Amino acid sequence: MSDSGDKRPLWTIVVLLGLGAPALWGASRLTWFERPRSDLPGVPPQVVTGADHLPALVPLAVLVAAGVAGLVATSGWARRVVALVLAGTGLAACLVVLLNLGGGPRFTGWGLAVLGGLLVLAGGGLGVREAGRLPRLGAKYSAPGGKRPARDADTELWDALSDGRDPTTGR
């Protein structure tokens, strides 16, 4: 993909992952259960959050947040590996939640966790599919002296300075 190529797939992936990570983290903060502490009236129930019930939610959210940076910063096969790890993380989040639903948890907590896992799975899967066509970080400077598309005069002056040439002398 050239520098001037369509960047929408990259933004779509980043948005999916950027919504998935906070969804996983948010699900860890919500109340999933309220268990009675005793049969006596007036004793408040024990509140169990997503992080209490499934401690893996927070590390998975952190892994996804770090994976966004890794996906943007890499290219080629490394980007494909990062995207594959992210897709696996999304699948793992969904499985961890769905396999540990005993006890009648509230829908808001586990529903948000599954939604986050699905968003991460979709972002990682799209990253695996589009890895070869996504723009690279710093691709503008990867091949100095290469042919560039025609641009306005101001941009050409800044590009000449970036290439180490004096734009006023043409050298």
C-alpha positions in Angstrom: 0.0 0.0 0.0 1.4 3.4 -0.8 1.7 6.3 1.5 -1.3 8.0 -0.1 -3.4 4.8 0.2 -6.7 4.4 2.0 -6.1 4.4 5.8 -9.7 3.5 6.7 -9.0 -0.2 7.5 -6.3 0.8 9.9 -8.6 3.3 11.6 -11.4 0.7 11.7 -9.0 -1.8 13.4 -7.8 0.8 15.9 -11.4 1.9 16.7 -12.5 -1.7 17.2 -9.6 -2.5 19.5 -9.9 0.9 21.2 -13.5 0.1 22.1 -12.8 -3.5 23.0 -10.1 -2.8 25.6 -12.2 -0.3 27.7 -15.2 -2.6 27.4 -13.2 -5.4 29.0 -11.9 -3.1 31.7 -15.3 -1.6 32.3 -16.8 -5.1 32.7 -14.3 -5.9 35.3 -15.5 -2.9 37.4 -19.2 -3.7 37.2 -21.1 -5.7 39.7 -21.7 -9.3 38.4 -23.2 -10.9 41.5 -24.7 -10.1 44.8 -24.4 -13.0 47.2 -26.2 -13.0 50.6 -23.8 -13.1 53.5 -26.2 -14.7 55.9 -29.8 -15.5 56.4 -30.2 -12.7 58.9 -32.1 -9.6 57.7 -30.3 -6.3 57.5 -26.9 -7.8 56.5 -25.9 -6.3 53.1 -25.1 -8.8 50.4 -21.5 -9.4 49.2 -20.9 -7.5 45.9 -18.8 -9.5 43.4 -17.3 -7.5 40.5 -16.1 -8.8 37.2 -12.5 -8.5 38.4 -13.3 -10.6 41.5 -15.1 -13.3 39.5 -12.8 -13.3 36.5 -9.4 -11.8 37.3 -8.2 -12.2 33.7 -10.4 -9.3 32.4 -8.0 -6.6 33.4 -4.8 -8.2 32.0 -6.7 -9.0 28.8 -7.7 -5.3 28.5 -4.1 -4.2 29.1 -2.9 -6.6 26.5 -5.3 -5.2 23.9 -4.3 -1.6 24.7 -0.6 -2.5 24.2 -1.5 -4.5 21.1 -3.0 -1.4 19.5 0.4 0.3 19.7 2.1 -2.9 18.5 -0.2 -3.1 15.5 0.3 0.5 14.5 4.1 0.4 14.9 4.8 -2.9 13.1 4.5 -4.0 9.5 4.6 -7.2 7.5 4.7 -10.5 9.3 5.2 -8.9 12.7 1.9 -7.0 12.3 0.2 -10.2 11.3 1.5 -11.9 14.4 0.4 -9.0 16.6 -3.1 -9.1 15.0 -3.3 -12.8 15.5 -2.4 -12.5 19.2 -5.1 -9.8 19.5 -7.7 -12.0 17.7 -6.8 -14.8 20.1 -7.1 -12.4 23.0 -10.7 -11.5 21.9 -11.6 -15.1 21.6 -10.1 -15.9 25.0 -12.0 -13.1 26.6 -15.3 -14.4 25.2 -14.6 -18.0 26.2 -13.5 -17.1 29.7 -16.7 -15.2 30.3 -19.0 -17.7 28.7 -17.5 -20.7 30.5 -17.7 -19.0 33.9 -21.3 -17.8 33.9 -22.6 -19.9 36.8 -24.6 -18.3 39.5 -26.8 -16.0 37.5 -24.6 -13.0 36.9 -26.1 -9.6 35.9 -26.3 -9.2 32.1 -24.5 -5.8 32.1 -21.2 -7.2 33.4 -20.8 -10.3 31.3 -22.6 -8.8 28.3 -20.1 -5.9 28.2 -17.2 -8.4 28.6 -18.5 -10.5 25.7 -19.0 -7.4 23.6 -15.5 -6.3 24.3 -14.1 -9.7 23.4 -16.1 -9.7 20.1 -14.8 -6.2 19.3 -11.2 -7.3 19.9 -11.7 -10.5 17.9 -13.1 -8.5 15.0 -10.3 -6.0 15.2 -7.6 -8.7 15.4 -9.2 -10.7 12.6 -9.4 -7.6 10.3 -5.8 -6.9 11.2 -4.7 -10.4 10.1 -6.6 -10.0 6.9 -5.4 -6.5 6.0 -1.9 -6.6 7.5 -0.1 -6.5 4.1 -2.2 -3.5 2.8 -2.1 -1.3 5.9 0.1 1.8 5.9 3.3 1.6 7.8 4.4 3.9 10.6 7.1 6.2 9.2 6.7 4.8 5.6 7.3 8.3 4.3 11.0 8.1 5.3 11.7 4.5 4.5 12.9 5.1 0.9 14.5 8.5 0.6 14.9 9.7 -3.0 12.0 7.5 -4.1 9.4 9.0 -6.5 6.7 10.9 -4.7 3.4 12.0 -6.0 3.1 15.7 -7.0 2.1 18.0 -4.1 1.8 21.6 -3.4 4.9 23.9 -3.2 4.9 24.2 0.5 4.9 20.5 1.1 7.7 20.0 -1.4 9.8 22.6 0.5 9.3 20.7 3.8 10.1 17.4 2.1 13.3 18.8 0.7 14.3 19.9 4.2 13.4 16.4 5.5 15.6 14.8 2.8 18.5 17.0 3.8 18.4 19.3 0.7 18.4 23.0 0.6 15.1 23.9 -1.2 16.3 27.4 -2.0 19.3 26.2 -4.1 17.8 23.0 -5.5 20.6 20.9 -4.1 
